[in-house]
């Protein structure tokens, strides 16, 4: 609640009165400006701000309330965010805040955020009521021809890019009809990096050593086919984004994502974005598999695929890699062995591929696997392994290159270069 200072004969502004003032001013401004409120120019924004300020003063006089200028400015800013911006979200997005990687809203009205470089959630004061959260979701979803309703209770969408947040973000929302609580939708917003990820950034955060980074640099530049694995929020996409800096500048690169979140700072990058639409829509879905299939006809030097989540996408990627299209992608798994088992299972379940054929596709289509994990507040590479091109008893063989010394403190990690790599190379030569 704002701390208004009452003058002679004035009253203290309670929460109900504050809401009434906001509602009246919003209604009047919407009637007066209408189309000006959609992406206003700086001049139009100043015009709206001046009028809102006048309306706020008029409402305060109506309720015989007086207050200091900073508090009035705060009230005007709150109303302007609802009129011309994304309401409560504006206070959590760049340029106001640039330290967040995720925003979560619970159906109970709990608000939490995750800061960059952190792996735990932090509860913050509730910044918008249920009606405000639903209104902001409508502003985000409307231009994408989507809506969160009882008929479509689950929505996946993009957070629109802006000058301060050019990469945008990923939005997942669940309607209150399927998330019991106090009327709030369940919302998760993953914010993408506002600028390209540089390799030095990972080294500063002790995600790996310089030797390991150099090794991966040579692998990328040499056209190696790399699978980056880890659990949720372990830094898979961030690592892949950083490694993309090592792609030779003359290479034509095609990246396929759902949604687009890898930012490569060069012009010769073609992005293909998957499109998932709700059931009953007249618009067709466009899957990662579709994107990989068409990418092979675009004459790429290198393919980049965002997280592979189904067997069709995995099979399409591995077939592309096996046919001479080098590339990299991310995959959810807890270890190299788990990656093999999960990818084989997905290809079997979704595509009817036998375990033997799935295994052969994996060893034919991948050269290297990088495994990530969360340790304390650090995201670190636990291993880099090569994938033997021969199956052993029907399963892939992983040749260790680097291993994290897991008994070391996350703040002072160390890694060991494996001698097994050289031994295996001699065996296979």
C-alpha positions as CSV (number, residue, x, y, z in Angstrom):
1,X,0.0,0.0,0.0
2,X,1.3,3.5,-0.8
3,X,2.0,5.7,2.2
4,X,-0.1,8.8,1.4
5,X,0.3,11.9,3.7
6,X,-3.1,13.3,4.5
7,X,-3.6,17.0,4.6
8,X,-6.2,19.1,6.4
9,X,-9.6,17.4,6.1
10,X,-8.1,14.6,4.0
11,X,-8.4,10.8,4.4
12,X,-5.8,8.1,4.2
13,X,-5.8,6.1,1.0
14,X,-6.7,2.5,1.7
15,X,-6.2,-0.4,-0.7
16,X,-9.8,-0.4,-1.9
17,X,-9.7,3.3,-2.7
18,X,-6.3,2.9,-4.5
19,X,-7.8,0.1,-6.6
20,X,-10.8,2.3,-7.4
21,X,-8.6,5.2,-8.5
22,X,-6.5,2.9,-10.7
23,X,-9.7,1.4,-12.3
24,X,-11.2,4.8,-13.0
25,X,-8.0,6.2,-14.5
26,X,-7.5,3.1,-16.6
27,X,-11.0,3.2,-17.9
28,X,-10.8,6.9,-18.8
29,X,-7.4,6.6,-20.5
30,X,-8.5,3.6,-22.5
31,X,-11.5,5.5,-23.8
32,X,-9.4,8.6,-24.7
33,X,-6.4,7.0,-26.3
34,X,-7.4,3.6,-27.5
35,X,-5.0,2.7,-30.4
36,X,-2.3,5.0,-29.0
37,X,-1.8,2.5,-26.2
38,X,-0.4,-0.2,-28.5
39,X,3.4,0.4,-28.9
40,X,3.2,4.2,-28.4
41,X,6.0,6.4,-29.7
42,X,8.0,8.4,-27.1
43,X,5.9,11.5,-27.9
44,X,2.7,9.5,-27.6
45,X,3.9,7.9,-24.3
46,X,4.6,11.4,-22.9
47,X,1.1,12.5,-24.0
48,X,-0.5,9.6,-22.2
49,X,1.6,10.1,-19.1
50,X,0.6,13.8,-18.9
51,X,-3.1,12.9,-19.1
52,X,-2.8,10.0,-16.6
53,X,-1.1,12.4,-14.2
54,X,-4.0,14.9,-14.5
55,X,-6.5,12.1,-14.0
56,X,-4.7,10.8,-10.9
57,X,-4.7,14.3,-9.3
58,X,-8.4,14.7,-10.1
59,X,-9.2,11.4,-8.4
60,X,-7.2,12.2,-5.4
61,X,-9.1,15.5,-5.0
62,X,-12.4,13.6,-5.4
63,X,-11.4,11.5,-2.4
64,X,-10.0,14.5,-0.6
65,X,-6.6,12.9,-0.5
66,X,-3.2,14.7,-0.7
67,X,0.2,13.2,-1.0
68,X,3.8,13.9,-1.9
69,X,5.0,14.0,-5.6
70,X,7.1,10.8,-5.5
71,X,4.1,8.8,-4.3
72,X,1.9,10.2,-7.1
73,X,4.7,9.4,-9.6
74,X,4.7,5.8,-8.4
75,X,1.0,5.6,-8.8
76,X,1.2,7.1,-12.3
77,X,4.0,4.7,-13.3
78,X,1.9,1.7,-12.1
79,X,-1.0,2.8,-14.3
80,X,1.2,3.5,-17.3
81,X,2.6,0.0,-17.1
82,X,-0.9,-1.4,-17.2
83,X,-1.8,0.9,-20.1
84,X,1.3,0.8,-22.4
85,X,3.5,-2.0,-21.1
86,X,3.2,-5.4,-19.5
87,X,1.9,-4.3,-16.1
88,X,3.5,-6.0,-13.2
89,X,6.1,-7.7,-15.5
90,X,7.7,-4.5,-16.4
91,X,9.2,-4.2,-12.9
92,X,10.8,-7.7,-13.4
93,X,12.1,-7.3,-17.0
94,X,15.0,-5.4,-18.5
95,X,15.8,-2.5,-18.2
96,X,14.4,-2.4,-14.7
97,X,15.9,-5.8,-13.8
98,X,18.7,-7.5,-15.7
99,X,19.6,-10.1,-13.1
100,X,16.8,-12.6,-13.6
101,X,16.7,-15.8,-15.6
102,X,13.2,-17.1,-14.6
103,X,10.0,-15.8,-13.2
104,X,7.4,-18.2,-11.7
105,X,3.8,-17.4,-10.5
106,X,1.9,-20.1,-8.6
107,X,-1.8,-20.6,-8.7
108,X,-1.9,-19.5,-5.0
109,X,-0.5,-16.1,-5.9
110,X,3.1,-16.8,-4.8
111,X,5.7,-15.1,-6.9
112,X,9.3,-16.4,-7.2
113,X,12.3,-15.5,-9.3
114,X,15.6,-17.2,-10.1
115,X,18.6,-15.0,-10.5
116,X,21.3,-15.5,-13.2
117,X,24.1,-17.8,-12.0
118,X,21.8,-19.2,-9.2
119,X,20.1,-22.6,-9.0
120,X,17.5,-21.9,-6.3
121,X,14.3,-19.9,-6.3
122,X,13.7,-16.7,-4.3
123,X,10.2,-15.6,-3.1
124,X,9.4,-12.0,-3.8
125,X,6.4,-9.8,-2.8
126,X,3.3,-10.4,-4.9
127,X,3.4,-7.8,-7.6
128,X,0.1,-8.3,-9.4
129,X,-3.4,-9.6,-8.5
130,X,-4.9,-12.5,-10.4
131,X,-6.9,-10.2,-12.7
132,X,-3.7,-8.3,-13.5
133,X,-1.7,-11.5,-14.3
134,X,-4.5,-12.7,-16.6
135,X,-4.7,-9.3,-18.3
136,X,-0.9,-9.3,-18.9
137,X,-1.0,-12.8,-20.3
138,X,-3.7,-11.7,-22.8
139,X,-1.5,-8.8,-23.9
140,X,1.3,-11.3,-24.6
141,X,-0.8,-14.0,-26.2
142,X,-3.1,-11.8,-28.3
143,X,-0.6,-10.9,-31.0
144,X,0.3,-14.6,-31.3
145,X,-3.3,-15.5,-31.9
146,X,-3.4,-17.5,-28.7
147,X,-5.6,-17.3,-25.6
148,X,-5.6,-19.0,-22.2
149,X,-9.1,-20.3,-21.6
150,X,-10.9,-23.3,-20.2
151,X,-11.0,-24.7,-23.8
152,X,-7.2,-24.2,-24.1
153,X,-6.0,-24.5,-20.5
154,X,-2.3,-24.9,-21.4
155,X,-0.5,-22.3,-23.5
156,X,3.1,-22.1,-24.7
157,X,4.2,-18.7,-26.1
158,X,7.0,-16.3,-26.6
159,X,7.7,-13.2,-24.5
160,X,8.0,-10.5,-27.1
161,X,11.4,-8.9,-27.6
162,X,12.0,-5.3,-26.8
163,X,14.9,-2.9,-27.2
164,X,16.0,-3.7,-23.6
165,X,15.3,-7.4,-23.9
166,X,16.0,-8.3,-27.5
167,X,16.1,-12.0,-27.0
168,X,12.6,-12.1,-25.4
169,X,11.7,-15.3,-23.5
170,X,9.6,-18.4,-23.3
171,X,6.2,-18.4,-21.6
172,X,4.3,-21.4,-20.2
173,X,0.9,-20.8,-18.6
174,X,-1.9,-23.0,-17.1
175,X,-5.4,-21.8,-16.7
176,X,-6.9,-21.6,-13.1
177,X,-9.4,-24.3,-14.1
178,X,-6.6,-27.0,-14.0
179,X,-4.4,-25.4,-11.2
180,X,-6.4,-25.1,-8.0
181,X,-5.6,-22.0,-6.0
182,X,-6.8,-18.5,-5.5
183,X,-7.7,-17.7,-9.1
184,X,-4.1,-17.1,-10.4
185,X,-2.9,-18.9,-13.5
186,X,0.3,-20.9,-13.1
187,X,3.0,-19.1,-15.1
188,X,6.7,-19.7,-15.9
189,X,8.7,-17.3,-17.9
190,X,12.2,-18.3,-19.0
191,X,14.2,-15.1,-19.9
192,X,16.8,-15.5,-22.6
193,X,20.2,-13.8,-22.5
194,X,20.0,-10.2,-23.5
195,X,23.3,-10.4,-25.3
196,X,25.4,-13.2,-27.0
197,X,27.0,-15.6,-24.5
198,X,30.8,-15.3,-24.6
199,X,33.0,-18.3,-23.8
200,X,34.9,-16.2,-21.2
201,X,31.7,-15.8,-19.3
202,X,31.6,-19.6,-18.6
203,X,35.3,-19.7,-17.6
204,X,34.7,-16.8,-15.2
205,X,31.9,-18.8,-13.6
206,X,34.1,-21.9,-13.3
207,X,31.9,-24.1,-15.6
208,X,35.1,-25.6,-17.1
209,X,38.8,-25.0,-17.6
210,X,40.5,-23.1,-20.4
211,X,41.9,-26.5,-21.7
212,X,38.4,-27.9,-21.9
213,X,37.1,-24.8,-23.7
214,X,40.0,-25.1,-26.2
215,X,39.2,-28.7,-26.8
216,X,35.5,-27.9,-27.5
217,X,36.6,-25.0,-29.7
218,X,38.6,-27.4,-32.0
219,X,35.7,-29.9,-32.0
220,X,33.2,-27.2,-33.2
221,X,35.6,-25.8,-35.8
222,X,36.3,-29.3,-37.0
223,X,32.7,-30.0,-37.6
224,X,32.2,-32.5,-34.8
225,X,28.7,-33.6,-33.9
226,X,28.1,-32.8,-30.3
227,X,25.3,-33.6,-27.9
228,X,25.1,-31.3,-24.8
229,X,23.2,-33.0,-21.9
230,X,22.1,-32.1,-18.4
231,X,19.1,-31.7,-16.2
232,X,16.7,-28.7,-16.2
233,X,18.4,-25.4,-15.7
234,X,21.9,-27.0,-15.8
235,X,23.1,-24.6,-18.5
236,X,22.7,-26.6,-21.7
237,X,21.5,-23.8,-23.9
238,X,24.0,-21.3,-22.4
239,X,26.9,-23.7,-23.2
240,X,25.7,-24.3,-26.7
241,X,25.3,-20.6,-27.2
242,X,28.8,-20.0,-26.1
243,X,30.3,-22.7,-28.3
244,X,28.6,-21.2,-31.3
245,X,31.1,-18.4,-31.1
246,X,33.7,-20.9,-32.4
247,X,31.8,-21.6,-35.7
248,X,33.9,-20.5,-38.6
249,X,32.6,-17.1,-39.7
250,X,32.2,-18.2,-43.3
251,X,30.0,-21.1,-42.4
252,X,26.3,-21.0,-43.3
253,X,24.6,-22.1,-40.1
254,X,20.9,-23.2,-39.7
255,X,19.4,-23.5,-36.2
256,X,16.1,-25.1,-35.4
257,X,14.5,-24.2,-32.1
258,X,11.3,-24.4,-30.0
259,X,11.3,-21.5,-29.2
260,X,14.3,-19.5,-30.6
261,X,16.6,-18.6,-27.7
262,X,20.2,-19.1,-29.0
263,X,21.6,-15.8,-30.0
264,X,24.6,-16.0,-32.5
265,X,26.1,-12.6,-33.2
266,X,26.7,-12.9,-36.9
267,X,24.5,-12.4,-40.1
268,X,24.8,-15.7,-41.9
269,X,22.6,-17.6,-39.4
270,X,19.2,-18.8,-40.5
271,X,16.7,-19.6,-37.7
272,X,13.8,-22.0,-38.1
273,X,11.3,-21.9,-35.2
274,X,8.9,-24.7,-34.4
275,X,5.3,-23.8,-34.0
276,X,3.0,-25.7,-31.7
277,X,-0.7,-24.8,-31.9
278,X,-3.6,-25.9,-29.7
279,X,-6.0,-28.7,-30.8
280,X,-8.7,-27.5,-33.1
281,X,-6.7,-24.7,-34.6
282,X,-6.9,-24.3,-38.4
283,X,-3.2,-23.5,-38.4
284,X,-0.8,-26.5,-38.7
285,X,1.9,-27.3,-36.2
286,X,5.5,-27.1,-37.4
287,X,7.8,-29.5,-35.4
288,X,11.5,-29.6,-34.8
289,X,11.5,-32.7,-37.1
290,X,10.0,-30.6,-39.9
291,X,12.7,-27.9,-39.3
292,X,15.5,-30.5,-39.5
293,X,14.1,-32.0,-42.6
294,X,13.9,-28.7,-44.5
295,X,17.2,-27.5,-43.1
296,X,19.0,-30.2,-45.0
297,X,17.8,-28.7,-48.2
298,X,19.2,-25.3,-47.3
299,X,22.8,-26.3,-47.8
300,X,24.0,-25.7,-44.3
301,X,27.6,-26.1,-43.1
302,X,26.4,-26.6,-39.6
303,X,23.1,-27.5,-37.9
304,X,22.1,-26.4,-34.4
305,X,19.0,-27.9,-32.8
306,X,17.5,-26.6,-29.6
307,X,16.5,-29.2,-27.0
308,X,15.4,-32.5,-28.6
309,X,12.3,-33.6,-26.7
310,X,10.8,-36.4,-28.9
311,X,11.9,-39.4,-30.9
312,X,10.9,-37.9,-34.2
313,X,13.2,-34.9,-33.7
314,X,16.0,-37.2,-32.4
315,X,15.8,-39.5,-35.4
316,X,15.7,-36.6,-37.9
317,X,18.8,-35.0,-36.3
318,X,20.8,-38.3,-36.2
319,X,19.9,-39.1,-39.8
320,X,21.0,-35.6,-40.9
321,X,24.2,-36.0,-39.0
322,X,24.9,-39.4,-40.5
323,X,24.4,-38.0,-44.0
324,X,27.2,-35.5,-43.6
325,X,25.5,-32.6,-41.9
326,X,27.6,-31.7,-38.7
327,X,25.9,-30.0,-35.9
328,X,25.1,-29.7,-32.2
329,X,22.0,-30.0,-30.0
330,X,20.9,-30.3,-26.3
331,X,19.1,-33.1,-24.6
332,X,17.8,-33.7,-21.1
333,X,19.7,-36.5,-19.3
334,X,21.6,-37.1,-16.1
335,X,24.6,-39.0,-17.6
336,X,25.9,-40.2,-20.9
337,X,24.4,-43.6,-20.3
338,X,21.1,-42.0,-19.4
339,X,21.2,-40.0,-22.6
340,X,21.6,-43.2,-24.7
341,X,18.8,-44.9,-22.8
342,X,16.4,-42.0,-23.1
343,X,17.1,-41.2,-26.7
344,X,16.7,-44.9,-27.7
345,X,13.4,-45.1,-25.7
346,X,12.1,-42.0,-27.4
347,X,12.9,-43.2,-30.9
348,X,11.4,-46.6,-30.1
349,X,8.2,-45.1,-28.6
350,X,7.7,-42.3,-31.1
351,X,9.1,-43.9,-34.3
352,X,9.0,-47.7,-33.7
353,X,12.8,-47.9,-34.0
354,X,14.4,-51.1,-32.5
355,X,17.0,-50.7,-29.7
356,X,19.7,-52.0,-32.1
357,X,18.8,-49.5,-34.8
358,X,18.5,-46.7,-32.3
359,X,22.0,-47.5,-30.9
360,X,23.5,-47.6,-34.4
361,X,21.9,-44.2,-35.2
362,X,23.4,-42.7,-32.1
363,X,27.0,-43.9,-32.7
364,X,26.8,-43.0,-36.4
365,X,25.3,-39.5,-35.8
366,X,27.2,-38.3,-32.7
367,X,30.9,-37.8,-32.1
368,X,31.0,-36.3,-28.6
369,X,28.8,-35.8,-25.5
370,X,29.2,-33.0,-22.9
371,X,27.5,-33.6,-19.6
372,X,26.4,-30.7,-17.3
373,X,25.1,-30.7,-13.7
374,X,24.2,-28.2,-11.0
375,X,26.5,-28.2,-8.0
376,X,25.5,-25.7,-5.3
377,X,25.0,-22.4,-7.1
378,X,27.3,-23.5,-9.9
379,X,26.6,-25.1,-13.3
380,X,29.5,-27.2,-14.3
381,X,30.6,-29.7,-16.9
382,X,31.0,-33.1,-15.2
383,X,32.4,-34.9,-18.3
384,X,33.3,-34.7,-21.9
385,X,33.3,-38.0,-23.7
386,X,33.9,-39.3,-27.2
387,X,31.5,-41.8,-28.7
388,X,33.1,-44.9,-30.1
389,X,31.9,-45.6,-33.7
390,X,31.6,-49.3,-32.9
391,X,28.8,-50.8,-30.8
392,X,30.0,-53.0,-27.9
393,X,27.5,-55.8,-27.0
394,X,24.8,-53.6,-28.7
395,X,25.5,-50.5,-26.8
396,X,27.7,-47.3,-27.4
397,X,31.0,-47.0,-25.7
398,X,31.9,-43.7,-24.2
399,X,35.6,-42.7,-24.1
400,X,36.3,-40.2,-21.3
401,X,38.3,-37.1,-22.2
402,X,37.7,-34.8,-19.2
403,X,36.1,-35.7,-15.8
404,X,35.1,-33.5,-13.0
405,X,36.7,-34.3,-9.7
406,X,33.4,-34.5,-7.8
407,X,34.9,-34.5,-4.3
408,X,36.2,-30.9,-5.0
409,X,34.2,-27.9,-3.8
410,X,32.0,-26.3,-6.4
411,X,33.7,-23.0,-5.8
412,X,37.1,-24.5,-6.5
413,X,36.5,-27.3,-8.9
414,X,39.1,-29.3,-10.7
415,X,39.0,-31.7,-13.7
416,X,41.2,-34.5,-14.9
417,X,42.2,-35.2,-18.4
418,X,41.8,-38.9,-19.1
419,X,44.6,-41.1,-20.4
420,X,42.0,-43.6,-21.6
421,X,41.3,-41.4,-24.7
422,X,44.8,-41.8,-26.1
423,X,44.7,-45.5,-25.3
424,X,41.4,-46.0,-27.2
425,X,42.7,-44.0,-30.1
426,X,45.7,-46.3,-30.4
427,X,43.4,-49.4,-30.2
428,X,41.2,-48.1,-33.0
429,X,44.1,-47.0,-35.3
